[in-house]
Amino acid sequence: MSKAASGYTVTAKSTVIDIVITAIVWFLFTLWFRPHVMSYEPTTVLFWAGFTALPVAATFWFCLQMFKVTRAHQRKIKEEKDGE
């Protein structure tokens, strides 16, 4: 196993893209959870669906970050093997 760093760098552009993607995922999960809220008031339904979608979106954020780091590390290892 390589002792080199993962090769992943965080930039402002990548952070903004990740936030936008996570916001889209949060919105989609909010829409998905709306029929499961036990209320007939639209404001209450939207609030609880959005609140329930927060941990799901946060989990998506962490998974996305782990995926990006793992992918960058695998590319770096492959480049090191090809360079030998």
SULMOGI-V441205 format. One record per pair of residues at least 12 apart in sequence whose C-alpha atoms are under 10 Angstrom apart, sorted by the first residue. I is the first residue (numbers start at 0). GAP is how many residues later the second one is. D is the distance in Angstrom with one decimal. If there is no record, write none. Layout:
BEGIN
i=I gap=GAP d=D
i=I gap=GAP d=D
END
This chain:
BEGIN
i=0 gap=76 d=8.4
i=1 gap=71 d=9.4
i=1 gap=74 d=9.1
i=1 gap=75 d=6.9
i=1 gap=78 d=8.6
i=1 gap=79 d=9.9
i=2 gap=74 d=9.8
i=3 gap=69 d=8.9
i=3 gap=72 d=8.5
i=3 gap=73 d=8.6
i=3 gap=76 d=9.8
i=4 gap=67 d=9.8
i=4 gap=68 d=7.6
i=4 gap=71 d=8.7
i=4 gap=72 d=10.0
i=5 gap=62 d=10.0
i=5 gap=63 d=6.6
i=5 gap=64 d=7.6
i=5 gap=65 d=8.9
i=5 gap=66 d=6.3
i=5 gap=67 d=4.4
i=5 gap=68 d=8.1
i=5 gap=69 d=9.0
i=5 gap=70 d=7.1
i=5 gap=71 d=8.8
i=6 gap=62 d=7.8
i=6 gap=63 d=9.4
i=6 gap=64 d=9.3
i=6 gap=65 d=5.7
i=6 gap=66 d=5.8
i=6 gap=67 d=9.1
i=6 gap=68 d=8.3
i=6 gap=69 d=6.4
i=6 gap=70 d=9.4
i=7 gap=60 d=7.5
i=7 gap=61 d=5.7
i=7 gap=62 d=8.6
i=7 gap=63 d=8.7
i=7 gap=64 d=5.5
i=7 gap=65 d=7.2
i=7 gap=67 d=10.0
i=7 gap=68 d=9.3
i=8 gap=59 d=9.8
i=8 gap=60 d=8.7
i=8 gap=63 d=9.0
i=9 gap=55 d=10.0
i=9 gap=59 d=9.9
i=14 gap=50 d=9.9
i=17 gap=43 d=7.5
i=17 gap=46 d=8.0
i=17 gap=47 d=8.6
i=18 gap=42 d=8.2
i=20 gap=36 d=9.6
i=20 gap=39 d=9.5
i=20 gap=40 d=8.7
i=20 gap=43 d=9.6
i=21 gap=32 d=9.9
i=21 gap=34 d=9.7
i=21 gap=35 d=6.1
i=21 gap=36 d=7.9
i=21 gap=37 d=9.6
i=21 gap=38 d=7.0
i=21 gap=39 d=6.2
i=21 gap=42 d=9.0
i=22 gap=31 d=9.6
i=22 gap=34 d=7.6
i=22 gap=35 d=9.9
i=22 gap=38 d=9.6
i=23 gap=33 d=9.0
i=24 gap=28 d=8.7
i=24 gap=29 d=9.7
i=24 gap=31 d=8.6
i=24 gap=32 d=6.2
i=24 gap=33 d=9.7
i=24 gap=35 d=7.9
i=24 gap=36 d=9.4
i=25 gap=23 d=9.8
i=25 gap=24 d=7.5
i=25 gap=25 d=9.6
i=25 gap=26 d=9.5
i=25 gap=27 d=5.8
i=25 gap=28 d=6.6
i=25 gap=29 d=9.1
i=25 gap=30 d=7.4
i=25 gap=31 d=5.2
i=25 gap=32 d=8.6
i=25 gap=34 d=9.0
i=26 gap=22 d=9.6
i=26 gap=23 d=7.6
i=26 gap=26 d=7.9
i=26 gap=27 d=9.5
i=26 gap=30 d=9.0
i=27 gap=22 d=9.7
i=27 gap=25 d=8.7
i=27 gap=29 d=9.7
i=28 gap=20 d=7.9
i=28 gap=21 d=7.8
i=28 gap=23 d=8.5
i=28 gap=24 d=5.6
i=28 gap=25 d=8.8
i=28 gap=27 d=7.8
i=28 gap=28 d=8.0
i=29 gap=15 d=9.6
i=29 gap=16 d=7.5
i=29 gap=17 d=9.0
i=29 gap=18 d=8.6
i=29 gap=19 d=5.0
i=29 gap=20 d=4.9
i=29 gap=21 d=8.1
i=29 gap=22 d=7.5
i=29 gap=23 d=5.5
i=29 gap=24 d=8.6
i=29 gap=26 d=9.8
i=29 gap=27 d=9.7
i=30 gap=15 d=8.5
i=30 gap=18 d=7.4
i=30 gap=19 d=8.2
i=30 gap=22 d=9.1
i=31 gap=17 d=8.1
i=31 gap=18 d=9.8
i=31 gap=21 d=9.0
i=32 gap=12 d=8.9
i=32 gap=13 d=8.9
i=32 gap=15 d=8.5
i=32 gap=16 d=5.2
i=32 gap=17 d=7.9
i=32 gap=18 d=9.8
i=32 gap=19 d=7.6
i=32 gap=20 d=7.5
i=33 gap=12 d=6.6
i=33 gap=13 d=9.2
i=33 gap=14 d=8.0
i=33 gap=15 d=5.2
i=33 gap=16 d=8.3
i=33 gap=18 d=9.6
i=33 gap=19 d=9.9
i=34 gap=14 d=8.6
i=35 gap=12 d=9.6
i=35 gap=13 d=8.1
i=36 gap=12 d=6.7
i=36 gap=15 d=9.7
END
